[in-house]
Amino acid sequence: MLTKREIEQQIAEIKMDYINLQGDIEKLENTGHINSVMEAEERLARMEKKLAELNKLLAEL
């Protein structure tokens, strides 16, 4: 079982990765790398799901 601190740390890390990935997607869109954009958007969706799971765990503590 994760501690509250560990959950908060994971949430912070995912949020930073999410922000960075959003910037990367913008650059990829501007340079026409459609396949890479699609892969990155799928990764964003996985990150959103993980954030939801972690926030639920945090709320249950």
C-alpha positions as CSV (number, residue, x, y, z in Angstrom):
1,M,0.0,0.0,0.0
2,L,1.3,3.4,-1.0
3,T,1.6,6.1,1.6
4,K,-0.1,9.5,1.2
5,R,3.3,11.1,0.4
6,E,4.1,8.5,-2.2
7,I,0.8,9.0,-3.9
8,E,1.2,12.8,-3.9
9,Q,4.7,12.4,-5.3
10,Q,3.5,10.1,-8.1
11,I,0.7,12.6,-8.9
12,A,3.2,15.5,-9.1
13,E,5.5,13.5,-11.4
14,I,2.7,12.5,-13.8
15,K,1.5,16.1,-13.9
16,M,4.9,17.3,-14.9
17,D,5.3,14.6,-17.5
18,Y,1.8,15.5,-18.8
19,I,2.6,19.1,-19.2
20,N,5.9,18.3,-21.0
21,L,4.1,15.8,-23.3
22,Q,1.5,18.5,-24.2
23,G,4.3,20.7,-25.3
24,D,5.8,17.9,-27.4
25,I,2.5,17.3,-29.0
26,E,2.2,20.9,-30.0
27,K,5.7,20.7,-31.6
28,L,4.8,17.5,-33.4
29,E,1.6,18.9,-34.8
30,N,3.5,21.9,-36.1
31,T,6.0,19.7,-37.9
32,G,3.4,17.3,-39.3
33,H,4.3,14.2,-37.4
34,I,0.7,12.8,-37.2
35,N,1.6,9.2,-36.1
36,S,3.7,10.6,-33.3
37,V,0.9,12.9,-32.3
38,M,-1.5,10.0,-32.1
39,E,0.9,7.9,-30.0
40,A,1.5,10.9,-27.7
41,E,-2.3,11.5,-27.3
42,E,-2.7,7.8,-26.3
43,R,0.0,8.3,-23.7
44,L,-1.9,11.4,-22.4
45,A,-5.0,9.3,-22.0
46,R,-3.1,6.6,-20.1
47,M,-1.7,9.4,-17.8
48,E,-5.1,10.8,-17.2
49,K,-6.4,7.4,-16.2
50,K,-3.5,6.8,-13.8
51,L,-4.0,10.3,-12.3
52,A,-7.7,9.4,-11.7
53,E,-6.7,6.2,-10.0
54,L,-4.1,7.9,-7.8
55,N,-6.5,10.7,-6.9
56,K,-9.1,8.1,-5.9
57,L,-6.6,6.4,-3.7
58,L,-5.6,9.7,-2.1
59,A,-9.3,10.5,-1.4
60,E,-9.8,7.1,0.3
61,L,-6.9,7.7,2.8
